[in-house]
Amino acid sequence: MSRRARRSASSLSYHLQKTYWKLVTLKPSTLLVAASAVAVSIFLLGGGIYDILEQPIVAFISGGRIIPYYPQALNEQLLGESIASMILYSLGVIGLVLMYQSTKYAYRPREAFTTLLIGLVLLLMGWGIVEYFLFPSTIQPFQ
């Protein structure tokens, strides 16, 4: 058996050094890094840390009926609110990505306009509903 094979078979430090070197020289794709950064941002903005630490309730169940609970303090939120805000932030991000991707279709104006319009609708829908969640009394319905 060669010296190199013997060393790799018997030495734990050699394996650890090789593993460390592979981890140090690892180069993930930029798409993966960007997608994970956006996912972490949406999780943090949606209140994911609060949900993990405080474990908020969804609703009260009393006698077979679901009684919704509306928090009275500023430091309380429901689990459904944070999940809904994460979904709406995701809609906004998808809208922004679609608007960016519409620039690929410069030589196909109809497809570019359709992609841009869908992205704009998703972005405005996500933004508008999040605004309504934050300030429900300031937005009046059409009369």
Stockholm file with secondary structure:
# STOCKHOLM 1.0

chainA/1-143         MSRRARRSASSLSYHLQKTYWKLVTLKPSTLLVAASAVAVSIFLLGGGIYDILEQPIVAFISGGRIIPYYPQALNEQLLGESIASMILYSLGVIGLVLMYQSTKYAYRPREAFTTLLIGLVLLLMGWGIVEYFLFPSTIQPFQ
#=GR chainA/1-143 SS CCHHHHHHHHCHHHHHHHHHHHHHTCCCCHHHHHHHHHHHHHHHHTTHHHHHHHCCCCCEEETTEEECCCCCSTTCCCHHHHHHHHHHHHHHHHHHHHHHHGGGGTTCHHHHHHHHHHHHHHHHHHHHHHHHHHCTTTCCCCC
#=GC SS_cons         CCHHHHHHHHCHHHHHHHHHHHHHTCCCCHHHHHHHHHHHHHHHHTTHHHHHHHCCCCCEEETTEEECCCCCSTTCCCHHHHHHHHHHHHHHHHHHHHHHHGGGGTTCHHHHHHHHHHHHHHHHHHHHHHHHHHCTTTCCCCC
//
